[in-house]
Amino acid sequence: MILPLLLAVLSGLLLAWSFPGVAQGWLAFFALLPLLVAVVPAKSTRRAFLLGWLAHTTSWLVMVPWVVRVMSCYGGLPYAAGVAIFAAMALYLGLYGGLFAAIVHRLRLGARFLPWLLVPLAWAAVEYARTYLFSGFPWNLIATALVDFTCLIQIDRFAGPYFVGALVVFPATVAAWWITQRPIGIARVFGAGAVCILMLVWWGTGLVASKLNPRPNASDPITAALLQPNITQQMRWDEANVIAIYRQMIAMTEAAAQHGAKIVIWPESTVPLSYTETDFFRESIEELSRRHGIDIILGSVATGPKQPQRIWNSAFLASGGTTIGHYDKIRLVPFGELVRLRRMLFFAEKLVHAVGEFEFGTNDKPLIGKVAYGPAICYEIVYPQIPRTQIRNGAGVIVTITNDAWYDGTSAPAQHLAQARLRAVEGDRFVLRAATTGISAFVDPAGRVLESIPMGRDGIIYAKFQTRKGVTPYVRFGDWFAWMACGVVLIGLLRSIIHERRNLH
């Protein structure tokens, strides 16, 4: 039993190392191989589940240790409580790995290669479930590990990240078939050929797709300024700094306008004032937009005019001297902006008191100014469905504003940016990303970072971009592949159960 446990842990480590911190994306192609080798011959589905749970719990423990920093440094919790919450989170997310392993084992895979094709589909189905169940947590979908492989990631625009995830898992599936079933002769050659053909077609189509920029449906270029003021959380929470922060942002906006920018994008909630309740703040932004003829997009807390106790995390658009629209964040951060089951979670009150509790936004329409902006506030960019909906509603560019100051000194900002790059490919849109302390970035529709400002520095990115009107197959048809994967895997499980019962009789 020791060897399967070691293989499960190795699999978890390889998967975690595919993402920033270590960021060796090619490891994703082999990450599940040790787990599959351990799971297929397991003596019971329960044991397979435990191996998958161990593998993915290990992976989450390595990938997201920055959760402890958020809970203890900014959430006001004792360090030990932060560690306990982090461990509980990893154990919960590890259940999805257990589910994947249990499905693989229950399929009763044998020497025939065809049933093994259900393994990549099972992975896609489980990732899709992780996106939505219990509010969802689609952080670090395996497709994200490939963002630095420009040719390989272009297929994301055709069928989305769950399809890419299935492709990534395919080589490990074939290798596990070889190792556990030991095919001979033509069968072995067939497996090797399948992998080679897949990789060649995948790379070739991606190479062509990555060369199609700019496209005929693109607009004339326009310049946006992405502001990174490098304001830490401690600075924002000190009331003595409010006016200084406000003046810094006004000065950066003036400088951007004088440089020729027509659009100025502030990060998420940079100035610790409510845009809806602070008249001088709102009026000064509107005056800047009128005087310089610019669009200004900024993040701020918003309150209800008749119910001031209700708050939203919002992005406002000021244009022509008027605030002409706002977008309220739809996907809230668990335990940061949203706490479910408050009575059951003894620690939640203190954390929410420190960080805040927000209402859900409901309007997923673009903000219309000089162009149609598709906003995504901070954590929302990890959900493929949010930019996709904005683009279907007419957005010509994706604008994501974020405050990653919570995660200074960790791998979280790089992981966050990688997921924004994937959204650029899926929607065939430029991504304009403004972050308080970094990483601000200008990303092209192929997912390449054209310019960025690293963590811990201030500066302005002048992003000359074109809006797009075209709609990719993924934007048009959505997560059809994920739904298909769920259906096919369910059918495969039912057939396996029926076959097993017939053999018993």
C-alpha positions in Angstrom: 0.0 0.0 0.0 3.0 2.3 0.4 3.7 2.6 -3.3 0.2 3.7 -4.3 0.3 6.4 -1.6 3.7 7.6 -2.8 2.4 7.7 -6.4 -0.6 9.7 -5.3 1.5 12.3 -3.5 3.9 12.5 -6.5 0.9 13.1 -8.8 -0.3 15.9 -6.5 3.1 17.5 -6.6 3.5 17.3 -10.3 0.1 19.0 -10.8 0.9 21.8 -8.3 4.3 22.4 -9.9 2.6 22.9 -13.3 1.3 26.3 -12.0 3.1 29.4 -10.7 5.1 29.1 -8.0 7.1 26.5 -10.0 5.3 27.2 -13.3 6.6 24.2 -15.3 3.5 23.9 -17.5 4.7 20.8 -19.4 4.4 18.8 -16.2 0.6 18.9 -16.6 0.9 16.4 -19.4 2.3 13.8 -16.9 0.9 14.9 -13.6 -2.0 12.4 -13.5 0.1 9.4 -14.7 1.3 8.3 -11.2 -2.3 8.6 -9.9 -3.8 6.6 -12.7 -1.1 3.9 -12.3 -2.1 3.7 -8.6 -5.9 3.9 -9.1 -6.6 1.5 -12.0 -5.4 -1.7 -10.1 -6.7 -0.5 -6.7 -8.6 -3.3 -4.8 -11.7 -1.2 -4.3 -13.4 2.0 -5.4 -13.1 3.3 -1.9 -9.3 2.9 -2.0 -9.2 4.6 -5.3 -11.2 7.5 -4.0 -8.8 7.9 -1.0 -5.8 7.9 -3.4 -7.3 10.6 -5.5 -8.2 12.6 -2.4 -4.7 12.3 -1.2 -3.2 13.4 -4.5 -5.4 16.5 -4.9 -5.2 17.5 -1.3 -1.4 17.5 -1.7 -1.8 19.6 -4.8 -3.9 22.2 -3.2 -1.7 22.4 -0.2 1.3 23.2 -2.5 -0.6 25.5 -4.9 -2.5 27.9 -2.5 -0.6 28.3 0.8 -1.2 32.0 0.4 -4.7 31.4 1.9 -3.1 31.4 5.3 -1.6 34.8 4.7 -5.0 36.2 3.8 -6.8 34.7 6.8 -4.2 35.6 9.4 -2.6 38.9 8.2 -5.8 40.5 6.7 -8.7 38.4 8.1 -7.7 39.1 11.7 -7.6 35.4 12.6 -4.9 33.7 14.7 -2.2 32.0 12.6 -3.3 28.6 13.8 -6.9 29.3 12.8 -5.7 30.4 9.3 -3.7 27.2 8.9 -6.7 25.1 10.0 -9.0 26.8 7.5 -6.5 26.3 4.8 -6.1 22.6 5.6 -9.9 22.2 5.6 -10.1 24.0 2.2 -7.5 21.7 0.7 -9.2 18.6 2.1 -12.5 19.8 0.6 -11.0 20.5 -2.8 -9.2 17.2 -2.7 -12.6 15.5 -2.8 -12.8 16.4 -6.5 -9.7 14.4 -7.0 -11.2 11.6 -5.1 -14.3 11.7 -7.3 -12.2 11.6 -10.4 -10.2 8.6 -9.1 -13.4 6.8 -8.0 -14.9 7.3 -11.5 -11.8 5.9 -13.2 -11.8 2.9 -11.0 -15.5 2.3 -11.3 -15.3 2.3 -15.1 -13.4 -1.0 -14.8 -10.9 -0.2 -17.5 -9.2 -3.2 -19.1 -6.9 -4.0 -22.0 -9.1 -2.5 -24.7 -8.0 1.1 -25.4 -11.3 2.6 -26.4 -12.8 2.7 -22.8 -9.7 4.5 -21.6 -10.9 7.5 -23.6 -13.4 8.1 -20.8 -10.6 9.1 -18.5 -9.9 12.5 -20.1 -13.7 13.0 -20.2 -14.0 12.2 -16.5 -11.4 14.8 -15.8 -13.3 17.5 -17.8 -16.5 16.6 -16.1 -15.0 16.8 -12.6 -13.4 20.2 -13.4 -16.7 21.4 -14.6 -18.3 20.3 -11.4 -15.7 22.1 -9.4 -16.5 25.3 -11.3 -20.1 25.4 -10.0 -20.8 23.2 -7.0 -21.2 25.1 -3.7 -20.5 28.5 -5.4 -17.6 26.9 -7.3 -13.9 27.3 -7.2 -12.4 27.0 -10.8 -9.0 28.2 -9.7 -6.2 26.6 -11.7 -8.1 24.6 -14.1 -5.5 22.4 -15.7 -5.7 24.2 -19.1 -4.3 27.3 -17.3 -0.9 25.5 -17.0 -0.5 25.8 -20.8 -0.8 29.6 -21.1 2.9 30.0 -21.9 2.5 27.5 -24.8 0.9 29.9 -27.2 0.2 27.4 -30.0 -1.3 24.7 -27.7 -3.6 27.1 -25.9 -5.4 28.5 -29.0 -7.8 25.6 -29.2 -9.3 27.0 -26.0 -11.3 29.4 -28.2 -13.1 26.5 -29.9 -14.3 24.4 -27.0 -13.2 26.1 -23.8 -10.9 25.1 -20.9 -12.6 21.8 -20.1 -11.8 20.5 -23.6 -8.2 21.7 -23.3 -8.1 19.9 -19.9 -9.2 16.6 -21.6 -6.5 17.0 -24.2 -3.8 17.7 -21.5 -4.8 14.5 -19.7 -4.8 12.3 -22.8 -1.0 11.6 -23.0 -1.0 10.5 -19.3 -4.0 8.3 -20.0 -2.2 6.5 -22.9 0.9 6.1 -20.8 -1.1 4.6 -17.9 -2.7 2.2 -20.3 0.7 1.0 -21.5 2.0 0.6 -17.9 -1.0 -1.1 -16.4 -2.3 -3.2 -19.3 1.0 -3.9 -21.1 -0.4 -4.0 -24.6 1.8 -5.7 -27.3 2.3 -5.4 -31.0 0.0 -3.2 -33.0 -1.9 -2.0 -29.9 1.2 -0.4 -28.5 2.0 1.3 -31.8 -1.6 2.5 -32.0 -1.4 4.2 -28.6 1.9 6.0 -29.5 0.5 7.0 -32.8 -2.6 8.4 -31.3 -0.6 10.7 -29.0 1.7 11.8 -31.8 -1.2 12.6 -34.1 -3.1 14.5 -31.4 -0.1 16.6 -30.5 0.7 17.4 -34.1 -2.8 18.4 -35.0 -3.2 20.4 -31.8 0.1 22.3 -32.3 -0.6 22.9 -36.0 -4.1 24.3 -35.6 -2.9 26.5 -32.7 0.0 27.8 -34.7 -2.4 28.9 -37.4 -4.8 30.5 -34.9 -2.1 32.4 -33.1 -1.1 34.1 -36.4 -4.6 35.5 -37.2 -4.0 38.7 -35.2 -5.1 41.4 -35.9 -8.4 40.3 -37.6 -10.6 41.9 -40.1 -13.4 42.6 -37.6 -11.0 44.7 -35.4 -11.7 48.4 -34.8 -9.2 51.3 -35.1 -6.5 51.3 -32.3 -7.2 53.2 -29.1 -4.9 53.7 -26.1 -5.8 52.8 -22.6 -3.8 53.6 -19.5 -3.6 50.8 -16.8 -2.7 52.4 -13.5 -0.7 50.5 -10.8 -0.2 52.8 -7.8 1.4 50.1 -5.6 -0.8 50.8 -2.6 -0.6 48.1 0.1 -3.5 46.9 2.2 -2.0 48.5 5.3 -1.9 51.9 3.5 -5.5 51.6 2.4 -6.7 50.7 5.9 -5.0 53.6 7.5 -7.4 56.6 7.5 -4.5 59.0 7.5 -3.6 57.9 4.0 -7.0 58.4 2.3 -6.3 61.9 0.9 -2.8 61.0 -0.2 -4.1 57.9 -2.0 -6.8 59.9 -3.7 -4.3 62.6 -4.8 -1.9 59.9 -6.2 -4.6 58.4 -8.3 -5.8 61.8 -9.6 -2.2 62.7 -10.5 -1.7 59.3 -12.3 -4.9 59.9 -14.2 -3.8 63.4 -15.2 -0.4 62.1 -16.4 -2.1 59.3 -18.4 -4.5 61.8 -20.1 -1.6 64.1 -21.0 0.2 61.1 -22.5 -2.7 60.7 -24.9 -4.7 57.9 -23.3 -8.4 57.9 -24.1 -9.3 55.3 -21.5 -7.9 55.3 -17.9 -8.4 52.2 -15.8 -8.0 52.2 -12.0 -7.5 49.0 -10.0 -10.2 47.5 -7.7 -11.3 49.8 -4.9 -8.0 51.7 -4.9 -9.3 54.8 -3.0 -10.9 53.7 0.3 -14.0 55.9 -0.3 -17.4 55.0 -1.5 -18.0 56.4 -5.0 -21.7 56.6 -4.4 -21.6 58.3 -1.0 -18.5 60.6 -1.4 -19.6 63.6 -3.5 -16.2 65.2 -4.0 -14.7 61.9 -5.1 -17.3 61.2 -7.7 -17.5 64.8 -8.9 -13.7 65.1 -9.3 -13.6 61.9 -11.4 -16.5 63.2 -13.6 -14.7 66.5 -14.0 -11.5 64.7 -15.1 -13.4 62.7 -17.7 -15.1 65.9 -19.1 -11.9 68.1 -19.1 -9.7 65.5 -20.9 -12.4 63.8 -22.9 -11.5 60.4 -21.5 -13.3 57.3 -20.1 -12.4 56.5 -16.5 -13.1 53.0 -15.1 -12.6 52.6 -11.4 -13.5 50.2 -8.7 -15.3 51.2 -5.5 -17.8 50.1 -2.9 -21.3 51.0 -3.8 -24.3 51.3 -1.6 -28.1 51.2 -2.3 -29.7 54.7 -2.4 -32.6 53.5 -0.2 -30.7 50.8 1.7 -27.3 52.1 2.6 -26.5 49.0 4.7 -26.4 47.0 1.5 -23.1 47.2 -0.3 -21.7 46.0 -3.7 -18.2 45.6 -5.1 -18.6 47.7 -8.2 -16.9 49.1 -11.3 -18.0 52.6 -12.4 -17.6 54.2 -15.8 -17.3 58.0 -16.0 -17.4 59.5 -19.5 -18.1 63.0 -20.8 -18.5 64.5 -17.3 -21.1 61.9 -16.1 -21.1 58.6 -14.4 -22.8 56.7 -17.2 -22.8 53.2 -15.8 -21.7 50.7 -13.3 -21.2 46.9 -12.9 -21.7 45.0 -9.7 -19.5 42.0 -9.0 -21.5 38.8 -9.6 -19.1 36.1 -8.3 -18.0 36.9 -4.7 -14.9 35.6 -3.0 -15.8 32.9 -0.4 -15.0 34.1 3.2 -13.8 37.5 1.8 -16.9 39.0 0.4 -19.4 36.1 1.1 -19.9 33.7 4.0 -22.5 31.0 3.6 -23.7 28.9 6.6 -22.5 31.6 9.0 -24.0 30.0 12.1 -22.1 26.8 11.4 -18.7 28.6 10.7 -17.6 29.9 14.1 -14.7 31.8 12.6 -16.7 33.6 9.9 -17.9 36.6 11.8 -14.5 37.9 12.6 -13.2 37.4 9.1 -16.1 39.1 7.5 -15.9 42.0 9.9 -12.4 42.6 8.8 -12.9 42.1 5.0 -16.5 42.9 4.3 -19.7 41.2 3.2 -21.2 42.1 -0.2 -24.4 41.6 -2.2 -24.4 39.7 -5.5 -24.5 41.7 -8.7 -27.1 40.7 -11.3 -26.4 42.8 -14.4 -23.9 41.1 -16.8 -24.1 43.7 -19.5 -21.0 45.6 -20.8 -20.2 49.2 -19.8 -20.6 51.3 -22.9 -18.4 54.3 -23.3 -15.9 55.0 -26.1 -16.0 51.2 -26.5 -18.0 48.4 -25.0 -16.0 47.2 -21.9 -16.6 43.7 -20.5 -15.8 44.1 -16.8 -14.6 41.3 -14.5 -13.7 42.3 -10.9 -10.8 40.5 -9.4 -11.8 36.8 -8.6 -14.4 36.8 -11.3 -11.9 36.4 -14.1 -11.2 32.8 -13.1 -14.8 31.9 -14.2 -14.8 31.3 -18.0 -18.5 32.0 -18.2 -18.3 35.7 -17.0 -16.2 37.2 -19.8 -18.0 34.8 -22.3 -21.4 36.3 -21.3 -20.0 39.8 -21.5 -18.7 39.2 -25.0 -22.0 37.6 -26.1 -23.7 40.8 -24.9 -21.4 42.9 -27.1 -18.1 43.6 -25.2 -15.2 44.4 -27.5 -12.5 44.2 -24.8 -12.2 42.6 -21.4 -11.3 44.9 -18.5 -10.4 43.2 -15.2 -9.6 45.3 -12.2 -8.1 43.6 -9.1 -6.5 44.2 -5.8 -3.9 41.4 -5.3 -2.2 43.3 -2.4 -3.6 40.6 -0.2 -1.2 38.1 -1.7 2.1 40.1 -1.9 5.1 37.8 -1.8 3.2 34.7 -2.9 2.4 32.9 -6.2 -1.3 34.0 -6.2 -0.9 37.1 -8.4 0.9 35.1 -11.1 -1.7 32.3 -10.9 -4.5 35.0 -11.1 -2.9 36.6 -14.2 -2.5 33.2 -15.9 -6.2 32.7 -15.7 -6.9 36.1 -17.2 -4.7 35.2 -20.1 -6.9 32.1 -20.7 -10.0 34.3 -20.9 -8.3 36.4 -23.6 -8.0 33.3 -25.8 -11.5 32.0 -25.2 -13.1 35.3 -26.1 -10.6 36.5 -28.8 -10.3 39.8 -26.9 -7.6 42.0 -25.6 -7.5 41.9 -21.8 -6.7 45.2 -19.9 -5.7 44.3 -16.3 -5.1 47.0 -13.7 -3.9 45.8 -10.3 -3.3 47.8 -7.1 0.2 46.3 -6.4 0.6 44.1 -9.4 0.6 42.2 -11.7 -1.0 44.7 -14.1 -0.8 43.5 -17.7 -1.8 44.1 -21.3 -2.7 40.7 -22.9 -3.4 40.1 -26.5 -6.2 37.8 -27.9 -3.6 34.9 -28.2 -3.0 35.1 -24.4 0.5 36.7 -24.7 1.5 39.3 -22.2 2.5 42.3 -24.3 3.5 44.4 -21.3 3.3 44.1 -17.5 4.3 45.7 -14.3 5.6 43.3 -11.6 4.5 43.1 -8.0 5.6 45.9 -5.7 6.1 48.6 -8.3 4.1 51.6 -9.4 3.7 52.6 -13.0 1.4 53.0 -16.0 0.9 50.6 -18.9 -0.1 52.4 -22.2 -2.0 49.7 -24.0 -2.8 50.3 -27.6 -5.5 47.8 -28.5 -8.3 47.1 -30.9 -11.8 46.1 -30.0 -13.2 42.9 -31.6 -16.7 42.1 -32.8 -16.3 38.5 -33.8 -17.5 35.6 -31.6 -15.5 32.5 -31.0 -17.1 29.0 -31.1 -16.6 28.8 -27.3 -18.4 32.1 -26.8 -21.2 31.1 -29.2 -21.8 27.5 -28.0 -20.4 27.6 -24.4 -19.6 24.5 -22.4 -21.1 22.0 -24.7 -18.0 19.8 -24.3 -18.2 19.7 -20.5 -21.9 18.7 -20.7 -21.1 16.1 -23.3 -18.3 14.8 -21.1 -20.6 14.5 -18.1 -23.2 12.6 -20.2 -20.7 10.2 -21.7 -19.1 9.4 -18.4 -22.5 8.8 -16.8 -23.4 6.4 -19.6 -20.0 4.7 -19.2 -20.6 4.2 -15.4 -24.1 2.9 -16.0 -22.8 0.3 -18.5 -20.1 -0.7 -16.1 -22.5 -1.2 -13.3 -25.0 -3.1 -15.5 -22.2 -5.4 -16.8 -20.9 -6.1 -13.3 -24.4 -7.1 -12.1 -24.9 -9.4 -15.0 -21.7 -11.1 -14.3 -22.8 -11.6 -10.6 -25.9 -13.4 -11.8 
